[in-house]
Amino acid sequence: MSKLNWTKLLSDKRLYAKSYNKEVTDFDARTEFQRDIDRIVFSSAFRRLQDKTQVMPLPDSDFVRSRLTHSIEVASIGRSIGKIVGKFVIRRENLDKKAISSDDFGNIIAAACLAHDIGNPPFGHSGEKGIGKFFIKFFKEYKKDSDVKGLSEAQKNDLINFEGNAAGFRILTNDHPSGSKGGLKLTFATLGAFSKYPKSSLKSPLNKLGNKVEARQSQTKFGYFQEERELFTTVAEELGLLKLSKSGDEPAWCRHPLSFLLEAADSITYSIIDFEDAHKLGYVETKEATSILHQIIVNTPDSRCETKDWKKIEDSGERMGALRAKAINALIYECVQVFKKNYKAIMRGVYDKELPNEIPSKDLLKKIKELSFSQYFSHSTVIDIELAGFDVLAGLLEAFVFAIKDPKDDKSKRLLLKMPRQSQLIIKSVNETFYKKLLVCSDFVSRMTDGHAMKLYKKLKGIEF
């Protein structure tokens, strides 16, 4: 049976980058994977996450997380998981310790985690739905239009089911200011770990290997748009990912093993830390919150982690913070154990589940999510943000897609001036496809911050000047 190979999975080659002398000098002691971290941190797309909603509207509390702080926390947890798993893999596979270290595993995961939400539109997941809502309406109204008729089913599906993960892959691999291919030119290993959903927006008929798992987590969403299909194929083949789809159909691959760890880090973070935010804002009672987190700690004791000192903390917020840290520590080790237990199946492409759903504390995590949803995510302020996501993004797309359809109209000319120069050139070009123009338009809107999207929407509607 085919098996994944770590020599390929840990490829430090860069997408569309020229080869160069990798000899470490006094001027640059970074590894290739540390370079990935730096490239992501200093990118404008990562910086925009500071004004993108995690759950609660940003101005309400300085304590509450944005997408930026969330991503940094996910990366911190991911690095820890990666280093532990790295030691296990290096020992198990007898990898060359001079060529690869557990720190490399940690840095690959940290880089992927920093980028994991980089493609999310304003206003959270409701922003994704708002984009989809607009395109469903648009394709219905213009179904007889020649441009719309020329779109493939997959191209329409990309937009109707707009996906932040695919938008993230597009950001990471495109749009270098110089116009050169490859975007941030990250390593193949980091791009593989980033890609939780290695498939297109269309359902892929699975082959014998693909059908060995009844409900594959990796097939529940999609990881690239049709515009990046060739790019993603290049990444998958360089990493040696196993093909799950039948020959000739929409391609789908098994996950990179490290993407399971990214997913676990994200799940731990939003479960525990959103729960802490909910407590901070008074939506969850202290007694109930501390009781649940304490049970997680007791489930997986750590001799280095004191389990009773939190009781001496008088301030309820600080007490919750101490429990949160200990709970995260416990969940990291539980997820690592599930990874180790299923290691053989992961490497053969026949394990495809979310690690936190298999851990001893899974029922407690489920309880946290249920409590967070009923007390926090359904709060009127959160609902207001979700409603804004639907209407604001759909409203912006309506204006700019009209400009694509009729770029010579006076209003269209002015609207296009609001877009980046590179986007204007694509939209005005007679040689570019209608699909790419729509994708560029969705890029422009989805990459806005919450504040910018709201201000521009109000200006276009004449509500604010």
N, C-alpha and C positions, 0 to 999 in steps of 0.2 A: 504493500500500500504506500502511496506517495506521502511524503512527510515534509514539513517546513524545515528550512535549513537556516541556522542562526548566522552563518557566514553571509548569507544574502540578506536576512532580516535586519541585520545591523549595518547595512551599507551606509558609509559616510560620503558616498558620491552625491553630488548636488545636481538637481534638475537643471539641465541646459547650461551648466557651468563648465568653464574650461578647467582642465586638470592643471595642477600647479604643485610645486615642491612643498610637501607637507612637513618638512623638517621644522621642528619647534625652535624658535629663536627667542632672544631676550625681549624682542619687540611684540611678540604675540605668543603667549603661553596657553592660549585657549585651545580646547579640543574642538573638533568640528561640531559636536553637539552643544557645547557651550556657545559657539557662534550662533547656532540656531536660536537659542534663548535670547541672545542679544539682538538678533535681527527682528525677532517678534516684538520684544519689549520696546524697541525704539521705532517701531512702525506706527504710522498715523492711524491705521485701523485699530491697533491695540489701544492707543491713547483715547480713541473715541469711546471706548467702553466705559470711561469714567462718567459719561452722561447717558448711559443706557440703563434702563430699569432692570433690576433683578426680580423683585416682587413688588415692594412698596415704593411709591413715588419718592424720588430722591430728596426733595427739599424738606420732608417731614422730620427727619432725624439724621443727625450726623453719624450716628452709630450704625444705621441700617446700610447693608451692602449695596453697592452698584455692581454692574457686570465686571467692572475692573477689579474691585476688591475680591469678588467671588472667584475670578480667574486666577488671581495671585494665590488665594487660599487653596484652590484645587491643585495648582502647581506644587505647592508646598507638600500637600498630602501625597500627590502623585510621585514626587521625588522620593519620599520615604518608601512607598510601596515598591517603586522601581529598584531602589538599591537593595532591598531585601530579596526581591525576586531575582535580581541580577546575581547576587551571591549564590543563590540556589542553582540557577541555570549554568553559571560558569563551572560550578563544582560538578553538576550532573552531566553536562556535555563535555567536560574536560576542555573548555575553551582556553585559548592562549591568553594567559593573564597579562602578558606584555602588550597584546594587541587590543584587549577589551577589559574593562573593569566594571565593578558594580556601580561606580559613579557614572559611567557612560549610560547604563540603563536608566539611572535616576534622571540624568540630564535629558535623555530622549523623551521620557515621560513628562518631565517638567515643561519642556518646550511645547509638546503636543497639548498639554493641559492649558498653558498660557493662551494658546490659539483656539481652544475648543469652542468658544462662544464668539469668535471674531467675525463670523458671518451672520450673527443674529441681528435682525432689524430692530428699529426703535419699538418700544412698548412690549418687549418680550414676545411670547408665542402668539399673542393676539395680533402682533404686527405681521407675522408670517401668514396668519389667516386672513388678514386684511388685504394683503397682496394677492392671495389666491382668490378671494372674493371678487376683487376687481377684474381679474383675468377671466373668471368664469362668465361674468356679465359681458365683458368685452368680446370674447369669442362667440358668445351667443348672438350679440347684436350685429357683429360683423361676419357672420358665418358665410355670407355670399361674397365677401370681399376677396379679391384675388390674392392679396398678401396673406390673409388668414388661411385661405385654401391651400396655400403653398407650404404651410407649416406641417411637419410630421406630427404624429400622435405623441411621440416622446418629447418633442419641443414644446407642444402645448402643455403637456403634463408637467414639465419643468416649472412652468409659470403658474399653472392652476394649483399645484401642490408645492409652492415655493418652500424650499427647505434651507434652514440656516447652515446645516452641515455642508451642503453642496456650495452654498454661497461662500462659506469659509474656505473650502478648497480652492475656489475660484480666486479669492483674494490672495491666498498664499502663493498661487502659481501663475498669477497674471499681473498686469498693470505696473510693471517696473517703470519709473519715471523716464528712463532712457528709451523705453519702447522695446528693450530686449526681452527675449522669451524667458520664462521661468519665475517671474515675480520676485519673491524674496530669495529664490534659489536655495531652498532648504534641503537638508539631506533626505535621501529616500527613506531612511529609517524613521525620521520624525514625521514625514508625510504619511507613512504607513501607520504609525501609532495614532496619528490624528484621525485617520479614516475609520470611524466606527461602522459605517454603512457602505461597504465596497460594492455598490451597484448603482444602476441608473434609476430614473424615476418610473420606468415601466417594470412590471412584474416579470422576472426572469424565469422561464421554465427550467427547473433544476435538473442536473444530471444525477447519476447514481450516488455520488458523494454528497451532493447538495441535499438529496432526499433522505439521507441517513439521520438527519435531525428534523423532527416533526415541525417545530416552530422556532426558526432561527431568529435570534434577536437582531443579528446583523442585516436581516432582510426587511425589517419593519419600517425603515426610512430609506432615503437614498443619499449618496455621498458626492455625486458630481452631476453637473448639467451636461447636456449633449455637446455643448461648446468645448467642454474639457474631457470628452470621452477618450480621445487619443492620449491626452496627458495622463489620465488616470490609468489607462492600459499600460503606458510606459512605466509608471510607478509600480503597479501590480506585478509586471513581468520582471522588473529589476529586483524586486523583493522576493520573487518566487512564490507569490501567493497562489494557493490552489484554486483552480477554476471550479465553480459550483454550478455553472449554467451549461446548457447543452450547446454544442458547437453551432455557430451561425445565429444564435439568439442574442438578446440583450445580455451583455456579459455581467457576471457576478462572481465574486471571489470570496474565499474565506477571510476572516479577519487576520490582521497582524496580531500575534499574541499580546503585544504590549497595549493594543487598543482596549483589551479587557480591563487593564489596569487604569487607563485613563477614565473609562466609564465608571469604574469603581470609585475612583477619587472624586469624580463629579457627583456621583450619587451620595456618597458619604457627606460631602460638603453641603449640598443643597438640603439634604434631609436634616442634618444636625444644626447647621448654621442658620438656615431659614427658621428652624424651630427656636433657636436662641433669639433671633430678631423678633419673632412673634411674642416671645416672653418679654423682651425688652420694651415692646410697645404695649404690653398689658393684655394681649389677646389670649395668652395661656397662663394659667395659675402656676405659681412657683412650686407648690407642693406636688402637683401632677407632673410638671416638667422635670423636677429633680428626681422624682421617683423613677421615671422611665429611664433617664440617663444613668442613674445609679445601677439599675438592673443590667444595662449593657456592660458596665464596668465589671460587675460581679461575674458576668458570663465568661469573660476572658481576662482573668487576673494577670497582672504584670508585677513582678517582684520589685521593679524600679518605680512603680506608680502607686503612691499612697492612696488608699481607697476611702479614708475617713477624714482626711484633713480639711476637706471642703466644708464639713459641718461647723468648723470653727469660724468660717467667714460670715460676717454679719450682713453685709450688703447682698441682697438677693441677686442683683445683676452679676456681681463678681463671683458669687457662689455658682451661678449658672455657667459662667465662663470657665471656672475650674472643672466642673463636671463635663462640659462640652469638650475640653481638651483631653480629658481622660477617656471619654467615650470614643472620640476619634481614634485615639491610640489603640483602643480595643478593636475597633472595626477594621483598622488597617491590618492587624494580625489575623483577624478572621478571614478577610478577603484573600490574604496571602495563602492561608491554609487551603482555601477552596481552589486557588490557582494551582498549588502544588498537587493537590489530590487529583485534579483533572488535567494535569500537564500533558500526559501522553495523548489524550483525546484532543486537546487544544492543538498540539503539533500535527495531528493527522487531519485536522479540520472537521472533527466530528463532535466537538463541544461548542455550543453557541448559545450560551445563556449569560444573564447579567450576574456577576459574582455576588453582589450583595443580596440577591434573591435566594442564595444557597447557604448563607452563613447561619450560625446558631442564633444570632440576634435578629433574624429576618422579620419575625413577628413583631418585635419591638420597633423596628424601622417602619413597618407597615402601620403600627399604631401612631407613630410620630407623624407620618404622612397624612393619615386620616384626621388627626387632631389639627394639624397645620391647615389642611384644606377647609375644615369646618369653621375654624376660628380665625384664620389668617387670610388664606387665599380667597375666601368668599366675602371678605370685608368690603364695605362699599367703596373705600378708597382704592382698593386693588381693582375692583370691577370698573371704576371710572377710568383707570389706566387702560384696561383691556378694551373698553368701548372706544377710547381715543385711538387705540391701535387700529381697530377696524375702520373707523371713519377717516382718520387723518391720512393713513397710507393709501387707502383707496382713492381719496380725494386728490392727493398729489399725483398718483399714477394717472388718474383721469386727465389731469391737465397736461402732463408731459407726454403721454402716449398720443394725445390729440396732436401735439406738436410734431411727433414723428410722422403721423399720417398726413399732415399738411404743413411741412416745414417752411413754405413760402408765405403762409398767412402772417399778417402783421403781429398778432398776439403770439403766434408760434415762434417767430423770430426773437421776440423778447424773452419768452420762456426758455428758449435754448441757451440764451446768454447766462442763465442761472447755473447751467451745467458746466463741468470742467471742459477745458479746451479739447482734450482727447475725445471725450464723449460727443461733443458737438461735431467733430470731424467724422466720426463713425456714422452718426445719424444723418448727416448731410450727404454722405457718400452714396453714389448710385451703384457702387460695386459691392457694398455690404449687404448681407441678407437681412430680411425683415426680422427674423428670429434674433439675430445678434443685436439689432437696434432695440428690440423690446427688452432683451437681457441687459443691455447697457442702461436703459431707462430704469429697470428694476434695481440695478446696481446703485444708481444714483440715489434712489429713494431709500433702499434698505440700509445703506451705509451711513445715513444721517444719524445724528444723536437725537434723543428724545426732544431736547430743547429746540434744536434747529428745525426738525420736522414740524413741530407745533407752530413755531414762529412763521415758517414759510407758508404753511397751510392757512394760517390766519391772514397773512398778507395777500395770498392769491384769492381768498374769499372776500377780501375787502373788510375784514373784521378789525384789522390792525395795520398801521402804516409805519 
